[in-house]
Amino acid sequence: MTGVLLTRPADALERDCNGAVFLDRKTGRPKLQEEYLERGCIHAWANPDVDLAAQLERLPSAIAERLELAQDRFGPRASLQSWEEVIYNPVLADGTAVTASGTETIMLPIFTLPANYLYPGRALKWTVFGRQSTAITTPGTITFKLSYSASGVGAVTVVSSGAFAPDPTAAATNLTFMAEFWTWCRSVGTAGTVLGVGRIEWSDYDDASAATIVGNLNMRMAPTSAPATAAVDTTVARALSPTYTSSVATASMTAHGGFLEAMT
C-alpha cells in the first residue's frame, strides 16, 4: 500500500513576537495560521515541498475519495449517534378482545412516551398482529388508527385508515391481520407536529364486485388521501397507541402482540 508523508511546515504555526506558538483556546492544540486553514484539511498539514497532487494520484481510490471529503468543512461527519431499538414489546399475553360498537379502542396496553421524548427527525414504528372475526350479512366496517393521547384514544389522530368493508356473504372467524404505523416528529413544543402513515394487511374483503375489492385494496395504505401533519404537545407525557374501531358489535378483534420501535 502506498502512503503519503504529510508534515507540517514550521511557518504554518501562529506565533508571537518571541516565536512562542499560540494554543487554540478550544482544543488546546497549536494554532495554525489562517492561510493554512483556508487551504483545507489536507493542505493545512502538508509540506509545501511535497508534490501533493502526484502523491494523491498514487493512493487507492477509496482513500483518495475520503481525503477529498475531508476538505469539505460542511460535509457529513457522522450519523445521528442514535440507534434502532424496540422500546415496547407486550407479547406475553393477548390483548383484550375488542367488540364495542362504534367505539375507538386500544389494541394493546398503552405505552406512554416521556415528556420531551420526541425531537425533530425522531421516527417511531408500531407493528401489531392479531386475529379478527366478522358476522355474515352485517359485518359493518373496520377502521385502524394511530392515536396520540393521555388515555391511548381520542385527543389526536396521527393517522387513520379508511373504513374497511368485510365480506358480507360469509362470516370470518379468527382471520389473521397485521397493522403497521410509522410516525416522524417534524417539530417540538406545545404546538409540535408529527407526520404519520400506515399499512394494514388482512384477508376478508368485500368481494361483491370489482369496485368493492378495489375500494378495500386502496385502503391498505393509510391515510387514503395525502399524509398530513398532526398537532401534538411534545412537552408532556403521551401514549402513542394503535386503535381499532368496528361500526357494529358483532365484529371482534384480539391483538396477539406487537412492538414499538424507535427507528432513530
Secondary structure, 3 states (H helix, E strand, C coil): CCCCCCCCCHHHECECCCCCECECCCCCCECECHHHHHCCCCHHHCCCCCCHHHHHHCCCHHHHHHHHHHCCCCCCCCCCCCCCEEEECCCCCCCCCECCECCCEECCCCCEECCCCCCCCCEEEEEEEEEEEECCCCCCCEEEEEEEECCCCCCEEEEECCCECECCCCCEEEEEEEEEEEEEEEECCCCEEEEEEEEEECCCECCCCHHHHHHHHCCCEECCCCCCEEEECCCCCEEEEEEEEECCCCCEEEEEEEEEEECC
